[in-house]
């Protein structure tokens, strides 16, 4: 009985917080290749992202090409934007 009560209390608490408002971000970016391995499809890039309010932020991208069919490439990547205060957007 206590377990059911605790579960219900936890669920009620979780639902009471609601969804957080998300800020909308817009940016454009430019980058250059720093590494390409034709054998494995691995690559890395470095560049700059220019956000809507004029903030310029360096970023890195590491990834791997998974498939190529004609002009279509499928890839997996990780992009890390690093801001002046040390915070990151991944």
C-alpha positions in Angstrom: 0.0 0.0 0.0 2.8 2.4 0.8 4.5 1.6 -2.5 1.4 2.6 -4.4 1.0 5.8 -2.4 4.7 6.7 -2.9 4.4 6.0 -6.7 1.2 8.1 -6.9 2.8 11.0 -5.0 5.9 10.9 -7.2 3.8 10.9 -10.3 1.7 13.8 -9.1 4.8 15.7 -8.3 6.4 15.0 -11.7 3.2 16.1 -13.5 2.9 19.3 -11.5 6.1 20.7 -13.0 4.9 20.8 -16.5 7.0 21.3 -19.6 9.7 23.9 -19.7 9.6 26.6 -22.3 12.3 26.1 -24.9 14.1 29.0 -26.5 14.2 29.0 -30.3 17.7 29.2 -31.7 18.7 30.2 -35.3 22.2 30.2 -36.7 24.3 29.8 -39.8 27.7 28.1 -39.9 30.8 27.7 -41.9 33.5 25.1 -41.5 36.4 23.3 -43.1 37.5 19.6 -43.0 40.4 18.8 -40.7 40.4 15.1 -41.2 38.9 12.6 -43.7 39.6 8.9 -43.7 38.3 7.4 -47.0 38.8 3.8 -45.7 36.6 4.2 -42.6 34.4 7.2 -43.6 35.4 9.1 -40.5 35.8 12.8 -40.7 36.1 15.9 -38.5 35.4 19.6 -39.2 36.1 22.9 -37.3 34.2 26.1 -37.9 32.2 29.1 -36.6 28.5 29.4 -36.0 26.8 32.8 -36.1 23.8 33.0 -33.9 20.8 35.3 -34.5 21.8 37.9 -31.9 25.3 38.3 -33.4 27.2 35.8 -31.2 30.0 34.0 -33.0 30.8 30.6 -31.5 33.5 28.0 -32.5 32.4 24.5 -33.0 33.8 21.0 -33.8 32.1 18.2 -35.7 33.2 14.5 -35.7 31.4 11.9 -37.7 31.3 8.9 -39.9 29.7 8.4 -43.3 27.5 5.3 -43.0 26.3 4.9 -46.6 26.4 6.6 -50.0 23.7 6.1 -52.6 24.1 8.4 -55.6 24.1 12.0 -54.3 22.7 11.0 -50.9 25.0 10.4 -47.9 23.9 9.0 -44.6 26.1 9.8 -41.6 26.3 9.9 -37.9 27.9 13.0 -36.3 28.4 14.8 -33.0 28.6 18.7 -33.1 29.9 20.6 -30.1 29.4 24.4 -29.9 31.6 26.0 -27.2 30.5 29.4 -25.9 32.7 32.1 -24.3 31.6 31.3 -20.8 32.7 27.6 -21.3 29.2 26.2 -21.7 28.5 23.9 -24.6 25.6 22.9 -26.9 25.9 19.3 -28.1 
